[in-house]
Amino acid sequence: MSICESRMPAIRTAALYIRVSTHEQEELSPDSQKRLLLDYANAHQISVPEQWIFQENGVSGRKADKRPQFQQMIAQAKSASHPFDAILVWKFSRFARNQEESIVYKSMLKNKYQVYVISISEPIIDGPFGSLIERIIEWMDEFYSIRLSGDVVRGMTEKALRGGCQCRPPLGYCLPFPKSPLQPVPEEAQIIGQIFHWYCSDHLSLASIARRLNDSGARTRQGNLFDKRSLSYILQNPVYTGKIRWNRTDSSSRTVRDPSQWIISQGTHPPIISEEIFQQAARRLASDKIPVPGSGVSQTFRSPGLPKHWLSGLLKCPACGQSLSACTRHRKTLPDTLYFQCTNYIKGQCSCNCYLPEAAITAAVLNTLQVMFPSDSRPTADCQETLRQADHSVRPPLPEHRGQLLRRRQQICQQIYRARSAYLAGTDTLEEYTQTKSSLRTALTQAEAALKALDSLPEKSLHRTPSDALCAFLASTSYTNVQKSAVLKRIVRKIVCHKARRCIDIYLHFSL
């Protein structure tokens, strides 16, 4: 909140906040704002250390979270060191052009941290009338921003309808000078033509095209590796047919608008590909997005904490180190099968094919774990403790002692005899006796089955090693993937799969 000059002597140290928007022509330059603010500070004996001068160029004041220097200044004002007593701005519009945010930040700074916001060109008197004037100024600033935004949108819409480019040139084009039509870059235009040829004529997948481009050293306009998403964007961009597309995405939410809101007009730049090839690519992209029941391959993306398989997150690619994703292969006549593949290979950013059927890699991991922890091994103390804890947490209940099962069977037989005696004595009705007898017969059958199962168990199963318990737990269908994954990750750090060498390397959290 601003203050009047009568309270200026209380301000000893201040910060400067300087902001300039690219579209506001009546603003002072950053240097002019800084000079006026420093002159004001010197006139009022206010110290302004160099580290407390915050400046942002070409940034709108509508949203505070889009201004990093502003957020840094607020964080310093709220810190325990309390480095300054005021924030000097040229106008209140420099602090914020959103009345709600302006009121929230000013009130918080004043009431909780005794930091005042001072506009050197808009002095405010004390009292209710001064607060009213300040609210009017804030409202006018916000209204101006909203009106200006509408004018800018109308101007950009008109330019788009006339075929003018209003964004950074995509891969394949450049801007020789400001406001000039797009011009093809021969080397990049050749890459664009090759992408459409591979996709439309050679019928390669997006991942295969990405791998070819990355292996050849080609990169995106940002210098990144190609992937399926970047290629899909290229194949759907009508700029390569000589057209201009504008208003496709919402800049505030970064979401794609409905196609009815897009503006597509004939541009003034030369095309790289023909309209026929572009439509052919569009038809294939549309067909690829339609799931075909019972056929094809799909990848299931799951939220964090819900792995599709208990090995998810542990299996790693030997080439790029990325995790292997659990994917489902759907077939028309055969049951669905699960397999693992390098995530970057699926995107087209890795050339190492790590395709591994789920059954094969599961068996390999279980066998390797059994070999790593044999019954006669002597692991380190850390290893022994981790295995002991894991065994304690995952070991299913062992069968009851034979004596307990014999006593239970004897008790059930006695209960059956007493129920029969109660019926013969007339205490229980026939319906009550029948119901009681049925439940007791079921319990007797279960006890006898438990005795039979206990007799058939080998002696060593009652005294299994921790590795036996761990492997039995991982192979069991009685536990969820979340439970299995949590236990295994307490022991195993990562598993590198070498498909070419037909082996796996298991890295533990401890040494054996």
N, C-alpha and C positions, 0 to 999 in steps of 0.2 A: 504494500500500500504506500502511496506517495505521501510526502510530508511537506509542510510549508517551511519557509526560510527561517522562521523563528526557532525551529528545532535543529537547524543545521549543525551547530557546534557539537552535538552529540555524535555526529558521524566523523569517525577518525580514518577509517580505511574503507575503500569501496572497490567493487569490481566493475568492469565495463562490459556491456553486452552490445555487440555490433552485428547487425544482420542486414543483408541486402538480397532482395528477390530479383530474379532475372527479368521479370516481366513488368516491374514497376519503374517507370521512367522518371517520376518526380522525386525519387529517393536521392539522398546524398550518397556519394561514394563512401566506401569503407574508410578511406583515409580522412575524408572530411568529417565523418561521424566521430572518428577517434580524436581528431584535433579539437573539435568542439567539446567533447566530453572531458578531455584532459584540461582544457582551459577552464571549464566549469569547476573541476576538482581543485585546480590550483587557486582559483578565486575564493574557494570556500575552505582552504587549508585541509583538503581531503587527500590522503595518500592512496595512490593506485599502483601497487607493485605490478611489474610486467607480467608475472605468471597469472594474474587475475584479470587479464584482458582476453575475453572470449569473442571470437569473430566467426561468422558463418556467411558464406557468399552463395547466392543462387539457391536459397532455401526458403520455402514457404513458412509462414508463421501460423498456419491453420492447425497443425498437429505438433505437439511438443515432443512426442516420441520419435519424430522424424528429424530432430535437431540434436545431434550428438554433443555439440558444444554447450547448448542450453542445458542438457541433462547433466553434463559434467559440472557446470556452474551451480546448478541446484544441489548436486551432491556435495560440493564443497561448502555451500551455505549451511547445509544440514549437519555437517561433520562436527565432531566434538571440539575441534580446534577453533572453530568459529573465526575463520581468517578475515572476514570483512563484515562491515555493518550495513552496507547498502549496495544496491546494484544500480548503476547509472545507465540510462538509455537515452537516445536522442528523442524518440517519441514512444509512447506506450504501444504503438503498433509494432515497434521493433521487438518488444517483449512477447507479444502474442496478438494474433488477429482472431482469436476465438474467445469470446467473452467468458464462457464457462471456465475454460482453462486459465484465463487471466485472473479471474476472481479466486479460483482454487489456489493457484500458486502464490499470489500476492498475500492472501489471508494466511496461508500456512507459513510463509516466510516471516510475516510480521508477528503473528500471535505465538508461534512456537519457537522461533529462532531469533526474533528481534532484528530481522534483516528487512530493510525498506527498499522498495523499487521507486526510483526517482526519474521522472522525465524532465530533462533540462529545458525543453521547449514548451512544455505544457504544465506550468506550475499549478498546483491544486491547493486551495485554502483549507483550513481545518473546519470541522463541523459537518452537519448533514448536507449542506448545500455543496460543499466540496466533494463529498462522496457521490452525490447525484451527478455532478459534472463529470466525474471520472467514469461513472457507469455509462453516461451518454457517449463519451469518447470511445470507450471499449465497444459499445454497440455500433457506432459509426465505423470503426475499424473493421469489425466483422462484416457489416453490410457491404463495405467497399470491397472486401475480399471476395464475398459471394458474387457480387455484381461483376467484378473483374473476371472471376472464374467463368461465368456465363459468357462474357464477351470473348474470352480466349477460346472456349469450346466452339462457339459459333464461327470464329475465324478459322480454326483448324478444320472444322467440318467443311466449310466452303473451299478451303485449299485442297482437302482430300477429294471433294467432288470434281475439282478441276485437274486431278491427277498429280498433285504435288506430293513429294515425299517429305514426311515429317518425323522420321526416325532414323536411327543409324542404318547405313546401308548393310544389307545382309551379305552373306558369303556369296561371292560372284560379282558384286558391284562395288563401286566407290563413288564418292562425291569429289570431283576435281576442285570445286570451289563452292562456298556457301550458296544455297538456293539454286544450284545448278541441277539439271536432270541427272539421274543415276547413269553411270557409265560402266560397261562390263570390264572386269579384270580378266584378261585371257586365261591365265593359269587357273584362277578360281572358277571361271565359267566352264572350263574343261572338266573340273571335278563335279560341278553340278550336273553337266550333261552325262557324265559317267554314272552318277548315282541314279538318274532316271533310266538310263539304258539298262543297268544291272537289275533294277527293280521291275521294269515293265517288259523288257525283251528277254533277259536271261532268267527272270523269275527267282532271283536270289532273295533270301530273307534279309530283314533289316540288320540282324546280328551279323550275317555273313558279309554284307556290304561294309558295315562298320569295321570288321576285322581287316578287310582288304585295305580300306583307307588308312587305318591306323598303322598297319604293317608297312605301307608305302611311305609313311611319314607325313601324310596329310593331317591337318588340324582344322578345328572350327575357327570362326572369326575371333573367338576369345582365346584361342590357343590351346583349347582342351581336346581330349580324345573324342572321336565320334562315338555315339551310342545310338540306341534305337530311338530315343526321344528326339535327339537333334535331327536325325534323318527323317523322322516322321514330320517334324516341323518344316523341313525343307520341301518334302514332297507335297505338303499342303499349302505352301506359300505361293499365291498367284503372281507375286512380283516377277517370277521367272518367265511368265508369259507376257510381260509388258504391262501388267496392271498394278494398281495400288490398293492395298488393304489397310484400313484404319479403323480404330475403335473396336478391335477384336477383344482386348482384355481390359478389365477394370484395374486401374493403377492402384487404387486404395486397397482392394482385397486380393489383387493379383489372380483373379479368376477369369476364365474365358466367358465372355458374354454370349447370349443367344445369337446364332448366326443372323437373325432378322435385324439385329442392331449393328451389324458390321457395315462398313462403307467400302465397296469395291468399285473402282472406276478405272477407266483406261488411262494409263500413265503416259508420260512423255519419253520414257527410256526404251531402248531396244530390248526385245525378249531374248532369252537364252534358249528356251525350249518352245515347242509348239503347243497350242491349246489342246490338240488331240492327245499328245503324250501326257500332258498334265491330267486330263480327264481319265485317261487309262490308269494312271497311278492312283487317282482318287477312287476309282471303282475297286481296285484291288485293296486299297486301304480299308474301304468300307466292308468288303467281304471278309478281310482278315479279322475285323473286330467282331464279327458275328460268330458266337460260339456254336460249333457243330456238335450236337449231342452224340456221345458215343465215339468220338474220334478226335484226333489232334492231341496237342500237348498244352497244358495250362500250368501256370505257376500260381500257387496260393500264397498271398501275403497275409501274414497274421500279425496281430497286435503284439507289442512287447510283453513277455511273460507267458505267452501261449505258443510254445514251439510246436511245429507240425510233427516233429520227431525228436526223440531224446538225444540224438546226435547233432541237432541243429545248433549252430554257433560254435561247434567244436571242430568240425571238419574244415580243413583249409586247403586252398589251392597251392601247389608247390611253386608255381610261376609268379603269381601276383600277391599271394598271401591272403586273398579275400576268402570269406566264408563260402561254403558250398550250400546252395539253396535246396530245400526239399521240394521237388516238383512231382506232379501227378500226371501220368500218361494214361489218357483215356483211349480205349479200343472198342471197336464195334461188337465183337463177339467174345473177346476175352475179358477177364476182370481187370479193373484199374490196377496199375502198378506204380510204386513210388520209386523215385530215383533222385540222386544228388548231382548237381552240376554247379560249376563255378559261377558266382553271381556276375562277375565281370564278363565271363564268356557269354552268358545269356544276353548281356547288354551289347556285346560286340567289342568290348574293350580289353579282352584277353584272348590269346591264341591257344591256350592250353585247354584241351577238351578233357574234363575230369568226370565224364559221365560214369556214374557208379550205381548199379541197382541197389535198392535198399537192402534186400536179403543178403547180397554179397558183402557189402561193407559192414552190416551188422554182425554177420558171422565172423568176419576178419577181426573186428574190434573185440568181440567176446573171446575169441581164441587167443588173441594177443594178450589181453588182460589176464587170462588164465595162465599163460606162459610166464608173464612178468611177475606174478605172485604165486609161485608153486608152494605146496604145503611145506616143503623143507627149506624155503628161502629164509634169509635173515635180513629183512629190511632195516633201514635206520629207525631210530626212535620216533622221528616225526612221521615217517611212513606208517609204522605200526600203529601209532595213535590215531592217524587219519582213517586207516582201514578199520580200526576197532570202532571208532565213532560211526563210520558209515555202516558197518555191519550191524551195530546196535540200532541204528535208526531205520534200516530197511529189512532186517531179518524178519520174515513172517513168523507167527507163533509156531513153535515146535509142537509136535503131537504130544498129547497128554501122556503122563506116565501110565504104564500098563496097569498098575494097581488102581489108579484112579478110574480108568475105564471099566475095570472089573467091578469096582464098588458101585459105579453108576448103573451098570447093567443089573446088578443084584437089587438095587433100590427100585428100579423100574419094575422088575418082576414082582417085588413085594407090593408095589402100588397096584399092579394089575390084580393080584390076589385079593387085596382089600376091597377094590372096586367090585369084584365079583361077589365077595361076601356081603357087601352092602346091598347089592341088587337082590341076592337070594333072601336077605333078611327083610326086604321090603322098604329099606331106607331110601334107595334111589329107584327112580322109574327106569323103564327099559330105554327110553330115549337118552336119559342122563348116563346110564351105564354104557350105551353104545358110543356116545360122544367121548367119554373119558377113555374107554378102551382104545378107540381109534387114535387119539393123541398119544397115549402111552405106547402103543405098538409102533408108531412112527419114531418116537424117541428111542425105543429099543433097537429098531433097525439101524438108526444112526450110530448108536454106541457099538453095535456089532461090526458095522462097516469100518469104524475108526480102529477097532481092535484088529480087523483083518488088514487094514492098510499099514498099521504099525508093525505087524508081523512080517509084511512084505518089504519093509524098508531095510536097505543095507545098513550095517552098523555104522559105517563112516558118515552117513547122512545126518546122524544125530550129533556129530562132532565136526561139522564142516569148517573149513578155513574161511577167513573173511573174503578171499577172492571167490570162493564157491558161492557165498551168500550174495556178493555183489553181482556176479554173472547171473545167478538165478533170479535176482531181483530185476535186472535189466531185461531178461528174457520173459518175465512174467507178464501176463495180460491183466493182472489185478491192480496195477498201478498206472497212473496217468503219466503222460510225457513230461509234464511239469515236475512231478516227483522224481522221475528217473533222471531228468536233466540236472536238477538241483543237486542230487547226490553225486552224479558222475563228475560234475564240475568242481566238487570239493577235492577230487583226486587228480583229474586230468585237466591240463591247461589248454592243450590243443592237439589235434590229430592231423598230420599232414599226409595227404593221400597221393602216392606216386603211382599213377595208373600205368605208365610205361614200364616201370620196374616191378609192377604187381606187388607192391608192399606198402605198408603204412608206418609212419613214425609217430609214436605217442609220447608227448611231453607232459611230465607230471609236475605237480607243485612242490615236489620234494625229490631227493635222491634215494636210490635203493641201497 
